């Protein structure tokens, strides 16, 4: 006996991958938490907050920006320095040390099956 077998066409919702910004945020969160850096110092706490925000962006933005005052309020609300003076050395520390943890971020991204890692850059004309 022969039967004509036809597959049924199933409609599936589009499986659009997460944006590069979301993926970079997810990678940073995982890396910072795995290495216990998320709470190590104020520099990494700034990075963690930015990564959390990036991981929650559903739109395809190329970058995420924070104002120094907002980050200071989240990380160090009792510090008496003005936000720019507080964040500048911390941001410089993060930027200068990116090379030290970039390989770990890349390995974390690969383990998660994601294709993007964060790059921290100062926006021209702002403290961070």
C-alpha positions as CSV (number, residue, x, y, z in Angstrom):
1,X,0.0,0.0,0.0
2,X,1.3,3.4,-0.9
3,X,0.3,6.6,0.8
4,X,0.9,10.1,-0.4
5,X,2.5,11.8,2.6
6,X,2.7,15.5,2.7
7,X,4.2,17.5,5.5
8,X,2.0,20.2,7.1
9,X,3.4,23.7,6.8
10,X,3.6,25.0,10.3
11,X,3.6,28.8,10.9
12,X,6.1,29.9,13.5
13,X,6.7,33.3,14.9
14,X,9.9,35.0,13.7
15,X,12.8,34.1,15.9
16,X,14.7,37.4,15.6
17,X,17.9,37.3,17.6
18,X,18.4,39.6,20.5
19,X,20.0,42.9,19.5
20,X,23.8,43.3,19.8
21,X,23.3,45.6,22.7
22,X,21.1,43.1,24.6
23,X,23.6,40.3,23.9
24,X,26.5,42.4,25.1
25,X,24.6,43.3,28.3
26,X,23.7,39.6,28.9
27,X,27.4,38.6,28.4
28,X,28.6,41.4,30.8
29,X,26.1,40.4,33.5
30,X,27.1,36.7,33.3
31,X,30.8,37.5,33.3
32,X,30.6,40.0,36.2
33,X,28.6,37.7,38.3
34,X,30.6,34.5,37.5
35,X,33.9,36.3,38.4
36,X,32.4,38.0,41.5
37,X,33.3,41.4,40.0
38,X,29.7,42.7,40.0
39,X,30.1,43.9,43.6
40,X,33.9,44.1,43.8
41,X,34.3,47.9,43.5
42,X,32.4,50.9,42.3
43,X,33.9,50.7,38.8
44,X,32.4,47.2,38.2
45,X,29.2,48.2,39.9
46,X,28.8,50.9,37.3
47,X,29.5,48.4,34.6
48,X,26.9,46.0,36.1
49,X,24.2,48.6,36.2
50,X,24.9,49.6,32.6
51,X,24.9,45.9,31.5
52,X,21.5,45.4,33.3
53,X,20.0,48.3,31.4
54,X,21.5,47.1,28.0
55,X,20.2,43.5,28.6
56,X,16.7,44.9,28.9
57,X,16.7,47.0,25.7
58,X,14.5,45.3,23.2
59,X,15.0,47.8,20.5
60,X,18.1,47.6,18.3
61,X,20.2,50.5,19.6
62,X,23.9,50.6,19.0
63,X,24.8,51.8,22.5
64,X,23.5,52.7,25.9
65,X,24.3,55.9,27.7
66,X,23.9,56.9,31.3
67,X,24.2,60.2,33.0
68,X,26.8,60.3,35.8
69,X,24.2,61.5,38.3
70,X,22.0,58.5,37.7
71,X,24.9,56.1,38.1
72,X,26.2,57.8,41.2
73,X,22.7,57.6,42.7
74,X,22.6,53.8,42.1
75,X,26.1,53.0,43.1
76,X,27.3,55.6,45.7
77,X,24.4,57.9,46.8
78,X,26.2,58.9,50.0
79,X,29.5,60.0,48.3
80,X,29.9,63.8,48.6
81,X,31.7,64.3,45.3
82,X,29.8,65.7,42.4
83,X,28.8,63.1,39.8
84,X,31.4,64.0,37.2
85,X,34.2,64.1,39.6
86,X,33.1,60.8,41.1
87,X,32.7,58.9,37.8
88,X,35.6,60.1,35.8
89,X,38.4,58.1,37.6
90,X,36.1,55.0,37.8
91,X,35.3,55.1,34.1
92,X,38.9,55.6,33.2
93,X,39.7,52.5,35.3
94,X,37.1,50.5,33.4
95,X,38.3,51.7,30.0
96,X,42.0,51.2,30.8
97,X,41.4,47.6,32.0
98,X,39.1,46.4,29.3
99,X,41.9,44.4,27.7
100,X,42.4,42.5,30.9
101,X,38.9,41.0,30.9
102,X,38.1,41.0,27.2
103,X,39.2,37.4,26.7
104,X,37.0,36.3,29.6
105,X,34.0,38.2,28.1
106,X,34.6,36.6,24.7
107,X,34.7,33.1,26.3
108,X,31.5,33.9,28.3
109,X,29.8,35.0,25.0
110,X,30.8,31.8,23.3
111,X,29.6,29.6,26.2
112,X,26.3,31.5,26.1
113,X,26.0,31.1,22.4
114,X,26.0,34.8,21.8
115,X,27.9,36.8,19.3
116,X,28.5,40.2,21.0
117,X,30.6,41.5,23.9
118,X,30.5,45.0,25.4
119,X,32.9,47.7,24.6
120,X,33.1,50.6,26.9
121,X,33.7,54.0,25.3
122,X,33.4,57.5,26.6
123,X,30.9,59.6,24.7
124,X,32.8,62.7,23.4
125,X,32.2,65.7,25.7
126,X,30.9,63.8,28.7
127,X,32.6,62.4,31.7
128,X,31.5,58.8,30.9
